[in-house]
């Protein structure tokens, strides 16, 4: 589990949000790749992965686009053959 510190450029009053993804992770290597990819998105403060449940929970500022995170994961999905979707 990686815990990232918010960037100092974020306004202190920014509302935090959670976004959940269903990701076809099969091992800790997959989980590490997902954390590395999402950790590069400005405004992401925490990423929790669960390989068994195939779930990812991202805590981020409200300025972070769910679509942006999904597109980054979809690029990895195309290369890795793993499924990626926003949780409903």
Buried (B, 14 or more C-beta within 10 A) or exposed (E): EBEBEBEEEBEEEBEBBEBBBBBEBEEEEBBEBBBEBBBEBEBBBBBBBEBEEBBBBBBBBEEBEBEEBBEBBEEBBEEBEBEBBEEE
